[in-house]
Amino acid sequence: MAQLESWLRDRPIAHRGLHDHAAGIVENSMAAFEAAIKAGYAIELDLQKSGDGEALVFHDRSLERLTNTKGLLRCLTASEIKSCKLTGSDETIPTLGEVLELVNGRVPILVEIKNISRTVGELEQRTADLLSDYHGDFAVQSFNPLVLRWFRENRPGMLRGQLATDVSRYGRTQISGLSRFATRNLLTVFMSRPHFIGYDVDALPAFAPMMARSLGMPLLAWTVRTLTQRATSARYADNIIFEGFEAPIG
């Protein structure tokens, strides 16, 4: 397991790919992933479920922010969703299968499952099926410990990471996109039993993630954008999930 975890410690991870909206490279797009591969970075991506059960690489639950249309992904089929163009691009929203085919083992992939409900299984099963046939380094992560428990019980050999933050730092509206478990997810590690922790860089240092790190568990800081955040992550974390700059490798 230690060998499998090595990239989690030493390969910077491009948040939603190496995106640059000003240059027409949209987050979680094939262009962003290709740019990350070219630079040698690992790739972080987000998964949402379509109404017909497909694993789609997209951060938001609705289409408005990044496409020219509206609608909740869970209310649309994958075919309907893929008919939408990403804003400022000719690209469409990719499926996980398409991204795996593109990456093809060239760099590691960190898959964040954006299931914030108590109902788990469908998206997790689809994700696990696709990853089971993939030949390359990868790990899954989530704020939701129930998602990680599903992987622990059904795909115990897959690396899994618990995402966490100090939600006392956020207002009610600001945490609506996080798991409802975020306030206590490091208190539920007995449920998820993660191989690594992903922690909000702006909440570091904190007792729970620092204790996990002292016990040998890799600690990833997210999302690193500024010089101050880079200094914090260098001091308290093993690796970064970053965007907005070129992180040094090695």
N, C-alpha and C positions, 0 to 999 in steps of 0.2 A: 504493500500500500504506500510506503514511503516513496518508492520510486515513482508511482503513479501521481503522487501529490507534488512532485518537484516543480512542475510548471506553475502550480498555484502559488508557489513561493517566489519564483524568480522570473516569470514572464509577464510584463505589464499587460493588462487586459483592457482593450478598447471598448468603452461603454457604448453599446448599440452599434458597434463597428466604428471605424475611423471616419465619422461623418463630418460634413462641413456644408451646412445648408446654404451658405452664401455661394458656394461653388457648385450647388446643385446635387450634392451628395447627401441624401436624406438618411436620418437615423434608421437603423434596422433594415436597410436596403441592401440589395446585392452589390451595389457600387461601394457602399460603406464597408461591407465585408471584404470585398476584393482589395480595397485600399489598405485595410488592416493586415491582410495576408501579405501584400507587397511590402509593408513596413516590418513584418515579422512579429506582430503583436498577436496575442490570444484575443479571442472575440467573445464579448458578452452580448447576449441577445435575449429578447423577451418573447414569451409565448402566451397567446390568448386562444381561446377555443371558439370556432365558428358554431353556428346553430346546428350544423350537421356533423360536428365532432372533429373537424380538421384542426391540426395544430398550426396556427398562423403566427408568423414572426412580426409582432406588433406590440407596442407598449400599452396604448390606451385601450379602454373598453369600448370607446366610441370612435367614429371615423373623422369627426369634424376637424381636429387640430392638424391632421397630416394628409387629408385628401380633400377633394372637391365635392364631397357629399357628406350626408349625415346618416346616422344609424348606429345601433349597438351591434357589435360583432356577434353576440350570442343570439341575435334575432335574424341573422342573415346567413345564407349558405356560403361556403367557400367560393363557389363560382361567382356569386353576387359580389362578394368582397373583392375578388381578384379583378373584377371589371373596373374598379376604382384606380385612378392614377394617384401616385404620391405627389403632393404639391411641389411644383417646380421641377418635376422629373417626368420622364416617360416610363418610369418603372411602376410596377404594381406590387402589392403586398405579397411577399413570398411565403411559401409554406416551409415548415421545418425540413421536410424532405428535400425541397429544392436547395435550401441552404447547405444541408449536409452534402449534397451532390457537388455543390460549388466548392466548398472548403476541402472536401476529400482528404482529410488528414493532414493538410499542409500546416495548420496551426491548431492549437487547442481551442475548444468551444466551451463557454460557460453559459448554460441554459437556465434562465430565470422563468419559472412557471408562475404566471400572474393570476393564480386562482386564490381568491380571498374568502371563499365561502367555506362552510363546514361540509359541503358535498364534494368529495374528491373521488377520482377514479377514471372518469372518461378521458379528460385531457392527459392525465398522468399515464394511462394505459397507451394512448396513441403515441405519446412522447417516448415512452419506454420501448415500444415496438420498433419505432424508427431508430432509436439509438442502439438497440440490440444488434442491428444489422450494420452499424457504422464502424468503420475501421479507422480510428483516430482517437486522440485524447479528448475527453469531455468530462464535464461534471454538471450536475443539476443543483439549483438553489431556489429558495423561496422564503418569503416572510412567514408563510403558513406552515406550522409544524405538522399539521395533518397531511399536507402534501409530502413532506419528507418522511413521515411515518409510513405512508403508502409505499414509497420507494424502499424504505428499510425492510418492509415486510414482503414486497413483491420483486424487487430488484436489488437485493442487498449488496451486490458487487459493484453497483454504480456509485461513484463518489457523489456525496450530497453535502450542501452547505446551508447553514441557517443564517438568513439575513436578519439584521436587527438594528434598532435605533433607540434612542431615548425619546419617546414620544412626548414627554413633558416639555420638550423644546418646541413643539408644534401646536398650532391651533387646531380646532376641530375640523375646519375645512381643509387644512393643509395635510391632514393625515388620512383623508378619505380615500386616497389612492393606495394606502398601505394596507397590509393585512389587519384585520380586526384583532389578530393575535399579537400585533407588534409590541404592545405594551408589556407583554410577558413572555415573548418567545425565547429569551435566554433562560427563563425559568421552566421551559418545557423541553429542554434538551434531552431529558429522559425519554421523551416521546420521539423526537426526531433523530437523536443520536448522530449528530452531524460529524463529518470528517474535517470540516473547516467552518469558520465563522466569517461572514461578511458584515462589517459594522460601519455605520455612518461616520465618516471622517470628522465631522463637526461635533460629534459626541465623544470623541476620544480625547484623553484616556478615560476609560470607565472600568469599574472593577471586574464585571463579568467577562468581557472579551479579553482583558489583560490576564485574568486568571486562566482562561482557556489557552491563551498563547503560552503562558508559563508552563503549562502541562504538555506542550508540544503540538498543539493544534494550530494550523496555519490561520493567520488573521489577515483578511483582505479589507482595505479601506475603500469605501465608496462615498460619493463620486468625487474624485479628486480633479479640481479645475484650477485652483489658484496657487500662488506661491506659498501662502500660509498653509493651505491644505497639504501641499506637497511636503512641507517641512514636518507637519504633524504626522503624516503617514510614514515618513522616513524614520521617525522616532519610535512610533508605537505599533506599526503594522509590518507584515512581511511582504505585502504586495499591494498594488493599487488597481482599482477599476477607474479609468480616467477618461477625460475628454477635453478638447479645446487646446491641446498642446501635443508635442511629440515627446513621449516619455523615453528616457534612455533604456536600452536593453543591455543587460549584463552588468 
